[in-house]
Every structure is written in structure tokens, then in C-alpha cells.
Amino acid sequence: MADFVLRPCVASDAAWIAELRAVVMRPDLERLGRFDPVRVRERFLNSFQPEHTYVIHTGGVDAGVIAVRPEPDARWIEHFYVAPAHQGKGLGGAVLRHVMAASVDERPFRLDVLQGSPARRLYERHGFVLESEDPVDVFMMAITTHD
């Protein structure tokens, strides 16, 4: 299992996270004909909530980010990006397991992944199922249980 810590985000993290988002999402957005180098960064910057966002720190570097935004009926996993150099090593799965295991109530987790994204397989391995989809987005949900 990947060794990591999650540190709370601060407002000054926004710029590098916007860049990470652009790098990580570019292949999927290009495949869907939706990559815009300005818009991909602006969409993050316009919705960034540092109070719900954590930096994934591993091997002495900031390697990614994950946000868990609480809503009355769900917890939304958003802005979950792992830098390409750290992908394929189990880090994303370890972070997702950690976040889901820290669940304190019965609200489901929800997320949105782009059509055709390899990240969908990661989410399916962790119990996420299809809720709805359109030509661009796939909305998924996972229910956590407490014994």
C-alpha cells in the first residue's frame, strides 16, 4: 500500500492544483474534444474550496489532491488528481480507501468522472456504481456501511 499523508489545503495551493488538473485531465478532455487550456484551469479556480481539499503528500513531495465536499445527502469526491509520475503505484486507491474508511455517517459518496476515463475502473474497484451518464460525464455513487 502506498505511504502518504493528507495535509489540509491552503489558498496558496490553488495555482499548482489548477496546473495539475490541466495535466491530468488533458488526455480525457482532448479525446472528448473539450480541452481548453484556459477553461480547464478556470473551472478549478472558480470552484476551489480549500476547506474541503487535501494535498496528497508522498515520498517528500506533493503528489496529488482530493476534495470531499459535504452536502446534506452525500459527500462529493471532487478534484481527485494524482500527478502522472505517481499514477499506477496504488496511491489513488490508497487515498480513496482512506477517505471512504474515514466516513462518519451513512451518506453515500458521489463523484463525476469523464466518459472513457481510466479512473472509472479505480472507482468501480472501490464500490462505486453508475448513477447516470451523458455523452461527457459519468455520475457514480458508493455507499459506506458502519457496523
Buried (B, 14 or more C-beta within 10 A) or exposed (E): EBEBEBEEBEEEBBEEBBEBBBEBBEBBBEEBEEBEEEEBBEBBEEEBEBEBBBBBBBEEEBBBBBBBBEEEEBBBBBBBBBBEEBBEBEBBBBBBBBBBEEBEEEBBBBBBBBBEBEBBEBBBEBBBEEEEEEEBEBBBBBEBEEE
